[in-house]
Amino acid sequence: MGIVFAVISGKGGVGKTTTSANLAIGTAIEGKKTVVVDFDIGQRNLDMILGLENRVVYDITNVMDGDATLSQALIKDKRQENLYFLAASQTKDKSVLDREKVKKLIDQLKEEFDYIFLDSPAGIEGGFEHTILYADNVIVVVNPEVSSIRDADRVIGLVDAKSHKAKEGERVGKFLVITRIDPDLIEKGEMISTEDILDILSINLLGKVPEDKRVIDASNTGKPVILHESSPAGEAYSRIAKRLCGIDVPFVDVESPEVRGFLQKITGLFK
Amino acid sequence: MQVKQYSVKVFEVTIENEEEFLAFARKNSLLLKRYLLLLKGDVTPTIEAFLEEEEIAFTHNLSLQPPNDKPQHFTKQSGLRIIDQLVRSGQEIIEKRDLLVLKRVNSGATVHTDGNFIALSSIDGHIECNGDFMLLKPSSKASIIFNGVDISEAMDEEIFYKIRLENNEILISKYAKDIQWA
């Protein structure tokens, strides 16, 4: 039976899709049979970030409506042996999602895969609710910035109130990934520190991802940062993926400018 | 001219027997001195003399109407509600009783209580308390309404404050730099 991770944030543009793509690749590299599903119906972009946009024939709506089988719609990644992708529909909107159909799809995925990542749309409406409905765990993505933290706080509250597991009295695992950490701004006190974010949200820290210009380039070229050599963000995602696979990886300080410089020097040696 | 309004507690006693009343009044004279006695029935000169001697205020022509609906302080349910969870953004807690909140009240969360309010962690959200007492540590983001008055501005440090309502006055004092609970 596979484990379902919903990647959520509340606020848009904090790095949900980047996180979904990179963690899916990371767990696939670790040997887990992984699928990443784009739940952002009507506004898909996970296909572009993964570099699979020209391979999409059938999407999630086709599968849920019975127009295509799951195996027809799943796209096998050309780089990673264990990675599959299920695209969102670009032409429909979020109202096509329906409880029963979502449950059926997730049950099917859980039979075939070890790790299932669901990339949630921003906001707290129907699309988000369907993403968290049957999740075993949620990965909450935040930026060290007040509005992102407040929106994350809101979605964590909604997971506790609305997810199927929580309603059955079971615990939904909640993990925090802080992205776009800028050491210079943290040093100046213009970004909220990890300790303060953890204090406010009080869920487990899964990882910290530093700001990295390569993320934008990676989206444009369809090669996620985890596949880049010497990308601090890519290395951070790789550590997080290992943690998800049960490997004990110590937390790395991505907040101090000196340490970042030191890391760059080390990675420079291997170029 | 100066007009003041007071609330007075009144003991209503119906006298059936002079001896019995005098025995009761002698026994409780210390207590009765603090209240106004409303006497019903036959107030004999002996009773009047005794009460005057003991300096117990009394009257026998006061018409008191029992309130039709229950007075306000009785509508509050007694007891304490304890919240041992983070109050997250978008959550709203409405309580008639006293409230003890152990974890944070985050930005975007609302807590409303008709009783007293005590919070042991930082407050970033919105608090409305209609009780007589609050103990809390508001951050600069918090908005605190105590008995209809916005007192957020009065607490500019992120420390514990004690807020009391006494004689229709709101008294705000710093409680301690930080409370060590453990």
HADDOCK unambig.tbl for C-alpha pairs under 7 A between the chains (distance, minus, plus):
assign (segid A and resid 150 and name CA) (segid B and resid 89 and name CA) 6.25 0.50 0.50
assign (segid A and resid 150 and name CA) (segid B and resid 107 and name CA) 6.40 0.50 0.50
assign (segid A and resid 153 and name CA) (segid B and resid 88 and name CA) 5.67 0.50 0.50
assign (segid A and resid 153 and name CA) (segid B and resid 89 and name CA) 5.57 0.50 0.50
assign (segid A and resid 154 and name CA) (segid B and resid 88 and name CA) 6.10 0.50 0.50
assign (segid A and resid 154 and name CA) (segid B and resid 89 and name CA) 4.68 0.50 0.50
assign (segid A and resid 154 and name CA) (segid B and resid 90 and name CA) 5.76 0.50 0.50
assign (segid A and resid 157 and name CA) (segid B and resid 88 and name CA) 5.97 0.50 0.50
assign (segid A and resid 200 and name CA) (segid B and resid 106 and name CA) 6.83 0.50 0.50
